[in-house]
Amino acid sequence: RILYRRTYARIHLGNLKQNIRNAAANVPDACGIVAVVKANAYGHGAVECARAAKQAGACMLAVALAEEAVPLEKIGLPIIIIGRSNHEQLRLALRLGLQPCVFTPDDITFLQELCAEQGGEARIHLKFDTGMCRIGIRSDSELEKCISALNSCSNVKLAGVFTHFANSDAKNKDHAI
């Protein structure tokens, strides 16, 4: 007979709001807080956590996949996709008005083609790999190719850049420079 312990998480939205306010107090005024609510806010309820994050001053939400944004549309914050998107995901992202992360010139030119077909504009974020070794721009050469693609794509606009530190608690962060 196998016994499992009863594990649960109790989310105090007031504490979540205070954590967001504390984080915002420690970054420059020009910076904003992006609330990561991917995977249903890590199983804690994406819609509820997103509402609380907005009330606390978050300026954007982040999801891993375009379809995760559908229940969050009514929150009223811009949404960035921080995961890898295939062409179908990029199509959905444009249709929903999301801001996908990209890290290849092919994705940038694909978005340009979609925008030209649909008469729209895509706001993108470049993702840099600083040690996670999952996704992102890894070299100066890759960055130059992405910049070149961006410069030739009038309907694709750079909204931001970001990374995911592999070991944010390490004292020596030379690998991330």
N, C-alpha and C positions, 0 to 999 in steps of 0.2 A: 504494500500500500504506500503510495507516494503522497506526501503532504506538502502543500504549498502555503507559504505565508501570504497573508492578505496584504498586498501592497497597493497603496493608492497615493495619489498626490492631491493635496489640497492647495488650490491656488487662491491667494488673497490678492484680488485685483488692486486693492489699496496699496499693498506692498509693491506690486509691479509698477504702479504709477509713481510711487516714491523713488524706486530704483531708477526709473527713467529720468525723473527730475534731478536726482543726484548725478547721473551720468551727464546730463545736459549742463549742469553747473560746473563741470570739469573740462569742458571743451570750449574753444573760442566761440564767440557769438555767431560768427559766419558759418559755423558747422551746425549740422542738424543731426538728430537722432533717427536712425532707421530701425524700426522694430522688426526683428526677424520672426515671422510667424509661419515658417515653412512646416510641412508635415503636421498640419493642424496645431500649430504652435507647440511642436514637439509633444503632441497628444494632450495639450492643455486647453484646447478650444481656441481656434484661430480668430473667430469673429469676436468673441468676448475679449480676448487679449488685445486684438487690434483696436477695438473701441477704447479700452482702457489706455492703450499707448497713445492714441490720438488725444484723449482728454488730458494726458500728462505732457503733451507737447511734441510727440514724435511727428516728424515731417514726412515720413515715407514708410511703407511696409515692404518687406522682402519675402519672397516665396522661392521655392526651388523650381517649380514647374508652372507653366502658364495656367493650367486648369485649376491650380490651387487658388488663383486670384478671383475666380468667379464668385464665391460667397463673400468676398471682401470688397467688391466693387462699391457697395452702398456706404462703406466707411468714409469715402471721400478723400482718401490720401493717394498720392501717386504710388505705384507698385513696381518694384524692380524684381526681375527674375535673376536669382544669383546662381542658378544651376545651368548646366549645359543644355542648350536648346537645339533640337534638330529642326529641319525646315518646316515640318508641320507645327512644331511648337512656336517657331518664329511667326508663322502665319497667324496663329491664334493670338500671340502677343500683340501683333499689330491690330488685329480686329478688336481686341479688348483695350487697346491704348496703354499697354504695359511697356516697361522699359527693360528690354533684355540685356544681359551681359553678353559680350562677344569677346573673342580673342583670336579670331582668324579673319584674314581679308576676305575669304570666301563668304563668311556669314555677313560681313558688311556689304559686299556687292549683292548678295542675295536679297538683303533687306532693301537695298536701293532699287532692285528690280521690282520687288513687291510694291514699294511706295510709288514708283513710276506707273505701275499698272493701276493702282487704286487711287492715285492722286493724293497721297498722304505724306506724312513725315514720321520717321522713327527716331526716338531718343534712346541712345544706347549708353552703356557703361562698359569701359574696358576693364577686364579682369586680369590681374597680374598674379602669377604663381610665385609666391615668396617662401615656398618650402612645403606646402601641403602635397604637392605633386599630384594634384587631381586635374584641375583645369586652369588655364590662364596663360598669358604671355610669359615666356620664359627667357627671352634673349633680346638684345638690342635689335637684332635682325628681324625677329618676329614683330617687335614694336614698330620698326620702320615700315614694314609691309602693311601693318594695320593703319598707320598714319597716312601712308600713301593712298590706301583704299578709301579712307575717310575723306581725304582731300579731293578725291575724284567723285564722290557721292553727294550730290547736292541735297538729297532728301534724308540723309542719315546724319543726325546731329549728336555730337558727344555731350552727354549730360553729366558724366562723372567717371571716376576710376575707383577701383577698390581692390582689396586683397583679403586673404584669410591667413593669418599667421599660423604657422605649423606648431609653434610652441610658445604661445604668448607669455607664459610664466617664466621662461628662461631669462636669466639675467643678461647673457650675451646674445644680442640680436644681430650680430654682424651678418649672418646669413640672409637677413631680410633687407639689407641696404641696397 
